[in-house]
Amino acid sequence: MPGLFPRGDKALVLAALADTRVVFILGARQVGKSTLAHQIAEHDHPAQIVNLDSKGPREAAIADPEGFIAALTRPVLIDEVQRGSADLLLAIKATIDDDLSPGQFLLTGSANVLRNKKVSDALTGRVEMVQLWPLAQAEIEGSASNFVDALFAASPPQVEGAPKGRAALADRIVAGGYPEARLRSGNRQARWFQSYLQTTFEKDLETISDAHKLHEMPRLLRLLAAQAANLFVPANLSRRLDLDHRTVASYVGMLETIFLVKRIPAWRPGLGQREVQTPKIYVVDSGLLLYLLGADEERLMSDDQVTGKVLENFVAMEIIKHAEWSEIAPQVYHYRRGAEEVDLVLENRAGEIAAVEVKGRVSLQRKDWRALEKLRDKRDSDFKCGIVIHTGSQTIPLGDRLFAVPLSALWA
């Protein structure tokens, strides 16, 4: 079995259990939701444990949701709650309406059952959701630092002597963050991802949808992998799949619901403009992305098209993970306006921003951070820090609140 890793989300879950009646750990299959929830239920927040992947509890929960919930001793962990019915969450709602004490239910799920509007409306104000992603490199290394918090403090990690160049970093990108997949390499890892996707499509898509043409999902996911770290335009994909662009958008929403892809909205200074801008799309794990692209470590090092796409995807997902458990908890966007483009813009509730560019080179040129300079000058004091993540060996100041930072700073 994979080793246990300290999860950055653990503190979020414990804080939520202290003041919220229901806490829901959401995430893809095999990212460690059950492991984290069991650690908490066995040590930090003692609770009865029920697993709906087991036939007996699942059948009881489906047959009589109200009776099933009433018979549980609270606090209780219900693992893989999506294996029950929507009525199970409605039964939880009825129970907690009669008892306002926090920390009663800890739930885990690999498909977002709150997609059901009836359930979502019923649990509004009663549940806090915590998103668990595949392992971040900082979690793998046991680092307690948070890269996002360091950016907003205008104090990125000061790194010296980091591994330099693509070859020194490729093994981390290939391994990705799924604990089980990290135990494998080459063809064995590819076989793991093949089985993983088959199980996810068969079990989780059936949970959230009865739509037709779901057999197109594997092909759609491969097409999205080819577009990773680029703008998501459903019409461009609809022609290749012979599907209506609205159907494509709906299906991508399902892939996001089962935590295989992640859309990042566009950032603009005006709040009202953000909802109409084109998002970018990422695959949630770099190892999975390489599998979908049919690429290996050698191609990652030698093919610039693959390297640029996969490296930006890797960095974006690492930062999204850090943002999830950071003290600041900023929103993550991308920025594109005319010829100006910044890979990631993070904004906190005060309207302050930090910006990130990703370059797969050891040596940088002024043009690599020119967009960051322009954004800094436009936002003035609201601009906290801008960085260029590169494959060099040390942190280098580039000007007022601007830095070049080695990729390894993400787990320093």
N, C-alpha and C positions, 0 to 999 in steps of 0.2 A: 504494500500500500504506500501511497505517497507520504512523505513526511508532513508533519504539521507545521504550518507557517503562521506567524502572528498576523492577524488581519486588521487592517486599518479601520474597517467598519465596525469592529467589535465595540468600541467606545460609543459609537452612534446607537447601536442596538441597546446597550445598557442604559444610556441616557434616556432613550425613548421608553424603555420598560419602566423607568422611574416615574413617568408622568403621563403615560398613554395606555389606554386599556388594551389595545391590540397592536402588536408590532409585526410587520410582514417583511421577511427577508426574501427579496425577489432576485432571480438571476437565472442564467442558463444552466442546463444540466452539467454536472461534473465540474462546477467551479468552487465547490466547497461549502455550499449553503448548509447542508446537513451537518457537516463537521463543525462549523462555527456554532450552529444552533445547539448541537448536543453539548459542546463545551460550555456554553452559557447555561443550559438547563441542568447540567450535572454539577456545575461549580459556582457560577456567578449569580445565577437567578434560579435556584432549585425549582424544578417543575416536573410534573408527570410527562412522559414522552409517548406519543402515539404516531405511528408511521402509516400513512394511507397508501404506501406502495405495497403494504401487506394486505393480503386478500381479505382476512377476517375483519379488521377495522374498516377497510374501504367499503365492504358490502354493508356493514352496520351503519356507516355514515350515510350511505346513499339511501338505504331502506327507511331509516327513521332519523333524519338529521336532528330534530329537536330532542329526541330521547338520547341520542348519542352524545350530544353536547351536555345535556343535563347530567349524564352519568359520569362525566369527567371531573377529576379533582383539579382545581385550579390553584396555582398557575399550571398551565399545560402547554407543551410544545406539540403542535400538529404539523408533522413533516409531510411535504408534498401535498399540500391541501387542495391543489387543483385536481387531484385524483377523485375527490368527492364531487358533489354537485354544487351549483350556485346556492341551493337551499341550505347548504351547510353553513355558508357565511351569513345567510340571513338568520339562521338559528343562533349564531354567535352574536349577531347584532341584538337580537331579542334578549339574550342573556346579559349582555353588558349594559343594556338600557336599564336593567333592574339593579345593577351593581356598578358604581362609578369608580371603583378602585383601580389603580393602574397596574400594568404588568400581568394581566390575567391570561392573555393568549399570545404566544409566540408562534408565528406561522412561517413556513417556508413554501415556496412555489417556483416551479421552473417555467410556467406559462402564466401570463398576467391575467388571473381570473377577474381582476377588477376592470378588465375591458368590458365586462357585462355591466351595462349602465344601471340596471336595477340593483345590482350588488354594490356598485360604486357609490350610487346615491345613498344607499342604506348605511354604508360605513363611513361616509364623509364626516370628518371631525372626530372619528373614533379610532382611526387606524393611522399609524405612521409607517411609511414604506422605506426600506433601506435597500438600495441596489448593490448587489454583490457581483463584481466583475471577475474574469479570470485574474490570476495572481499578477500583481504589479511587481516589477523588479525590486522595488524597495522592500516589499513583503518577503520576497524570496531571500533577499540579503539580510533581513531582520533589521532594517534601518527604521528608526523612529522619526526621522525628519520628514517634513512635508514640503515638496518642491513648490507647490502653489503658494503656500503661506510665505515661503522665502521670497518669491517674486513680488508679492504685495508689500513685503517689507523692504523692497529694493535691495535685497541682499542674497543674490543667487549663490549657490555653493561655490566656494573657491577651491577649484580642483587643480592639482599638479600631477603630472606623470600618468595620466589616464591612458588606457589602451587606445591606440591611434589607428585610424583607417577602417575600412569596411570589414576586413578579415578578422580584426580583433573583436568585433562586436556581433558578427553574423550569427554565432552560435546562440546567443540570447534571443535574437529575433526569430530564428528558426524554431527554437524550443517553445516560444510563446508562454502562455500563462495557465493553461489547463493542467492541473496537477498530474493527472494520469498520462496525458500526452507527453509531458516532460520526461517521463521514464523511458520513452522510445525515441528512435531516430530512424531516418531513411524510410524504407518501405514499411517498416513496422509502425512508424508514426502515421504514415499515409493511410494504412489500413485502419488505424484507430479513428482517424477523422472520418473515413468513409462510413464506418459503423456508427459513429457518433451522430452524423448527420441523418443517416437513415432512421435511427431511433428517435431523434428529435422531430423529424418530419412526421413520422408515423404516429407518435404519441401526443406531441404537443400541438401540432396543427389540428388534429382531430378534436382537441380540447376546446379550441377557440373558434373553429370555423367549420361550416358545412359547405363552403364555396366550391364551385366546380373548377376544373383545370388546376387543382393543386399539384398535379403531377408536373406542372411547369416550374414548381418552386426550386428544384435543384438547378435547373438551367438559369432561372432568374438570379439565383444567388451567385452563380459563376459569372454572369454578366455584371452584376454589382461589384464583384471582386475586381473585374477588369477596369471598373470605373472608380475604384476606391481612392479616397483622397481627392476626388473631383466633384464638381457640381452634380446634383441629382436632378435629372430632367426626365420624368416618366415617359414623355413622348418619344424620346430617343430610344428607349428600351421597348416600347410597345410595338414598334415596327418590326423589330427582330424577333419578338415573341408571338406576333400576330394576335395581340391582345389590346383591348381598349386602354388608353393611357390612364383612365380612372381605375381600371382593374389592376394595372401595374402598381399604381400608387397604393391601392388597398392591400395588395399582396406584400409590398415592401413594408407596409405598416404591420402586417402579420409577422414578417421576419424580424422586425424590431421588437415586437411583442414577445417573441420567443428568444430574444437576446442574441441574435446572430449578426445583426447590423445595427449601426447607430447613426442617426442623422444629426448634424450640427447646423443650427440655424445661422443665418447671416446676421452680422452686427452692423448697426448704423447708429450714429449719435442720437437720432430722433427715435424715441421708443415706438411710435406708431408705424414706422417704416419696416420694422423687423419681420412682421408676419407675412409680408408679401415678397420677400427676397428668397432666392433659391438656396436651399441648404446644400451642404456637402455630405457625402456618405462615407462611412468607414465600416470595415469588418471588425468585429469586436476583439479579434486576437490575431497576432502576426503569424503564428504557426498555421492557423486555420486559413488565413489569407494566402499564404504560400501554397498550401495544399490546393485551394480552389484555383489558383493561377497555374497549377502544374509545374511549379518552380522548386528548385532545391537550393542548398547553400551556395553551390558553385555559381548558379545563375544569379543569385542575389548579389554576389560579389562582382560579377562581370557584366551584367545587363543593366545599363543606366536606367532604362524605363522601369524595370522591375525594382531596382534599388530605390529610386525616388519615391515611387508609390508606396512601397512597403515601409520605408523608413518614416515617411510622414504619418502613415497609418499607425505605426508602432508608437511614435512619440505622442500623437493625439490621444490614443487610448491610455497611455501611461498618465498623461496629464488629466484626463477625465477621471481616472481612478483616484488620483491625488485630490482632485477637486471634490470628489464625493465625501472624503473624510477630513477635509481641511477645516481649520477653525473659521475661515472666511466663507467657505461654501459658495464660490462664485458660479455664475452661469458661464458656459463655454460656447463661443461662437467662432465663425470665420469672418474675414473681412475682404471684400472685393468691391472696388469702386473705380471704374475706368481701368487705367493701367496699374493702379495701386492694389496690392494684394498682400495680406498678412495671413499666414496659415491658421493661427489661433488668436482670438482675443478673449480674455477673461474679464468679466465685469462683476464687481461686488454690489451690494445693495446701496452703497453710497454713490454709485456711478463712477467709481475709480476703476481703472483698467490696467491690465498687464498684457503684453503681447509676445507671441512666440513665432519665430520663423525656423524652418528646418532645412538644413543643407547637408548633403551627403559628401562634403569635401573637408579635407584637413585645412587647407588654406582658404581664407575668405577675402573677398574684395568689397570695396565700399558699396557697390550696387546691392550686395547681399543684405544690407541693413538700411538702405535708403528709405524703404517704405516705413520702417520703424521710426526713423527720424521724423518723417512727415507726420506720422500719427502722434508722436510725442509733442511736436510743435503745435499741432491743432488742439490737442487736449490739455496742454499746459500742466497745471498741477494735478489734474485728475489722472495723468499718466504716471504710474508708479514705477514700471520697469519694462524694458524690452530686451529680449534675448534672441540670439541666433544659436540654436543647437546644432553642433557640427561634430565631425569625427576627429577633431584635433585632441591634443593632450592636456590643455590647460584652459582655465578661465581667463579671458582677456577683456579689459574695459574697452569699449568702443566709442565712448563719449558720455554725455550727461544721461544717466540712468539706462545706458545701453551696454550690453555685455555679449561676448561670444562665450558659450558654455559647452563643454564636452557632453556628449550623450550620456556618459556615465554619471553625470551630476544628478540624473533622475533617480539614482539609487545610492548616491553618496551618503 
